[in-house]
Amino acid sequence: MRIPLNDLKRHHQPLASELTAAVNRVLSSGWYILGPEVEAFEDEFARYCGVAHSIGVGNGTDALELALGALEVGPGAEVATVANAGMYSTTAILRAGAVPLYVDVDERSMTMSPAALDAALSGSHPAAAIVTHLYGRMAEIEELLAIAGKANLPVIEDAAQAHGAERAGRKAGSWGTLGCFSFYPTKNLGAAGDGGAVVTADAALARRIRALRQYGWTERFQSAVAGGRNSRLDEMQAAVLRAKLPHLDGWNARRREIARVYQKALGRPAVDSLDDVAHLYVIRWKNRERIRSAFAAAGIQTDVHYPMPDHRQESLRGVAFRRTDLPVTEACAAEVLTLPCFPEMTDREAGEVAELLFRLQLV
């Protein structure tokens, strides 16, 4: 494809010297797991998110599972979540021994609907809720927290696609009881491999997650916290993330610029709010495959995030779970289409995508 969905080579080329220095620093240190680079990144990322604690872990799904473990969500408990976000929260819930309670999403934002959560809670008492900030767009977190608060329901923010998004001066991940991040290479803040983090203002929860990520250890070789596992951010990934973190806000600003070009072509309001960092630019189109074919013919790569709702996945056959009616979730799965949007896209490339978008609306 002439215009790719993403291009990590372009993303990393301007940082070559910084990344090389970071890698060499780790190699020369002789310390590769839970060392000074991880400690420094945890401190820097906590300050960036505006929270007291950040705990580096192996990946974003582990972050969600460890957050559930820190809240002592265990076998048989229900966890409210959405079904349109690629199985990540569902996987973590099932690995924790809990079961998902699927809640429908908002028609416009495609994130958890406050009204649907309120309705779901009227007949259920889940142990927690995972609220996903999808495609870089923050969910209606204030409303969701108010509804959850009335039910004494802790909220875990899945901010894996929303690094740096903020509302009312508060970053994604800092609103709920716990916030979870993925540093998969394609994320707005991506490592050179897998990585994740849990952030929180609660010191007791932070201590519990630090123990859970390493066998339940409270001291070396002494496992005192049940449910521990091995999920540690390594020194190499932490060093890479430290090099990239100062660039994150600039990258997010460029993503919003590209999104504005597309919005103008579609005749829609511009993406100006800081609560959308345009991790993915996703539209809904009823005749999706025809549109995808037109983009492919023009040499423009597209994708679908995500084509099948969690509750319809083959792996959930035989799993006992409850769900509310999910008409918007079902419609999104049939219609969503992801267009190229990454910081190193040129103005010409963005303009070409926008021009085709505009033409296809007229057909």
Secondary structure, DSSP 4 states (H G I P E B T S, - for coil): --B-S--HHHHHGGGHHHHHHHHHHHHHHT--BSSHHHHHHHHHHHHHHT-SEEEEES-HHHHHHHHHHHTT--TT-EEEE-SSSTTHHHHHHHHTT-EEEE--B-TTT-SB-HHHHHHHHTT---SEEEEE-GGGBPP-HHHHHHHHHHTT--EEEE-TT-TT-EETTEETTSSSSEEEEE--TTSSS--SS--EEEEES-HHHHHHHHHHTBTTEEETTEE-STT--B---BHHHHHHHHHHGGGHHHHHHHHHHHHHHHHHHHT------TTB--SSEEEE-TTHHHHHHHHHHTTB--B-S-SS-GGG-GGGTT---EE---HHHHHHHHHEEEE---TT--HHHHHHHHHHHHHHHT-
